[in-house]
């Protein structure tokens, strides 16, 4: 297959790969859903914006080869994993103990941009998933700079879309969480799911 049709096919392959690999449940996407459910859409936007910015930073680091250098440093991968695990456990505790929406006011602190950014850049799945997607398809075989630029642009758009979809899923649950008992069950379930997704990501 040559010409424009080949390019369209390659772009479609790249986008589908990003949905399957980057959009699957993991620490970042599960936390976006959990925040949406625990704090609602509007109050979770800062945190999810941090997730998006951090994931784009990982994408740029993968594209520039920085990740390969970092992981080649002795204990570099272990350090990332430990930082990620500690923060995710803290985040899971915050989600599990978040008060029901009916008992919450706007003075209760919601996770901030910096928290989302920290999780994204310390998320072990992000590096593996983005590296896998980035290496899956070559859009412009003989023009490496153009190839990298277009892939970065397309994957950035997918990162935004994927996180916003997961946030909307979580926010759609928030209307059911005014009942304290249901709210506690859902929040604890999402916190456990976040920890499990992280363990799976680390073991992979």
N, C-alpha and C positions, 0 to 999 in steps of 0.2 A: 504494500500500500504506500503510495507516494503522494506528495503535494499536500494541499489543505486538508484532505480527508484523513491523512495520516496524523496531522497535527491535532485535529479535532478528536480523533480516537485516543491519542496520547493524553490530551487534556482530560478527557472523560475518564480514562484509566486512573490518572493521578487523583482526580476528585473522588472517585469511588474508593480508591485505596485510602484516602484521608478519612472518609466517613467510616470505613470499616475499622481502620487501625487507630486513628486519633479520636474518633467519635465513640468508641466503645467505652464501657464503664471503667473508670480509673480514678485515682485520687482527685484529679482536677475536675473532671466532669461530675463525679459523685458529690464533691464538695459544693459545686455550683447548684446542684439540685437541692442539697441539704440546706444551703443558705436561703434559697428561694422559699423552701417550705417553712423554715424556722423564722425568717425575718421578713418575708414578702419580697415582691419584685423590686420596688423602689429602693428599699433600704439595703438590698443585696447588690445593687448595681456597682457601687464602688469596689466591693470585694471582687466581683466577677470581672470588672475592668482590669483589676490587678492580675487576675488569672490570665486574661487575654494578653496583657502587656508582657507578663513573664513568659508565657508560652511563645510569643513572637520573638522574645529575646533568645529563647532556646533555639528557635528556628534559625535565627541569624547566626547564632554560635555554631550550629550544625553546618550551615551553608559555608561559613568561613573556616571550618575545620578546627575551631577553638575547642569543641567538645572532645575531639580525638586527642588533642594535646592534654587537656585537663584529666581525662581518664587514663592517660599514660603515666601521669604523676603517681608515685607510690601512695596508696591509700586515698587517692582522689575520689574514686567511685565510692569507697566506704564512707568517706566524710559526707558526701552528698546524701547517701542513704540514711546516715544517722541524723543529720539535720532535718531531713524530710520526715523521718519517723517520729522524732520528738515533736515537731510542729503539728503533724497530722494527729497525733494523740491528744495534744492540747485542743486542736480544732474539734475533734470528735467529742471531747468533754464539753466544750462550749455548746455544740449542737445538742447533745443529749440533755443538757441542763437548761436549755433556753426556755423561758417561761412561755405559756400559751399566748397566742396573739391577743386573746381577749383580756389578758392581764398585763399587757405590755404597753408602755407608752414610748414616745419618741425620744425620751431621755435615756432609754436603755441602749447601751453602746452596741452597734452592729459591727461585725468584722470589717476592717478597713482595706483600702487599696493595697497597702503595704503587706497585709497578711496574705492576700491573694497572690501578689507578686512573689513573695517568699515561697509559698507552696509550689507555684508553677516552676520556679527555677531550681527547686530542690526535689522536684517530682521525678523519681527514677523512670517512670513509664514515658515521660515526655521525651527524653533523649532517645530512647530506643524506638519509640513510635515515629517520631519525626524523622530520625535518621533512616528508618525503614522506608517511609513514604518518599522522602527526598531522593533516595537511591533507586526507587522502583522504576521510574520513568525518565527517559531523556527526551525533552521536547525539541531541542535544537542540537543535533549531534556534533556539529562542527563549530558551534558558537557557545562556548561554555559560560561566558558572562551573561549573555542574553538568556540562556537556558536557566541559569541560577536565578536571575532577576524575575523572570516570568513565574517560575515555580514559587519563589518567595511571595510574590503578589497573590497568586492563586491560593496558596496554603494559608496566608494571613487572613484572606477572606473566609476560608473554611474554619479557621480557628475561632474567628468572631462568631460565625453562624452556629458552630457546634456548641460553644459555651452558652450562647443566648438561648438555644433550643433547650438545653439541659436546665438553665435557669427558669425558663418559662414552664417546664414540666414541674419543677419544684414549687414555683409560685402558684401554679394551678391547684396544688395540694393545700395551699395555705388557707383557703376558704373552709376546708374541712377541719382545720386545726384550732378552732375556737373552743372546742370542747377540751378541757384540760386532760382528760384521760386519753383521748385519741391523739392529742398533740404529743403527750409524753411517749406513747407507743411509737408513733411515726418518727419522732426525733431520735429516740434511742435506736430504732431500726436503721435509720440513715447513718447514724454515728457508727454503728457496728459495720454496716456496709462499706463505709469509708475506710475503716481499719482493714477489713478483709481485702478490699480492692488494692490497698497499699501493699499488704503482705504478698498478694498475688503478683503485683508489679515488681516487687523486689526479688521474689523467687524466680521470675522469668528471666 
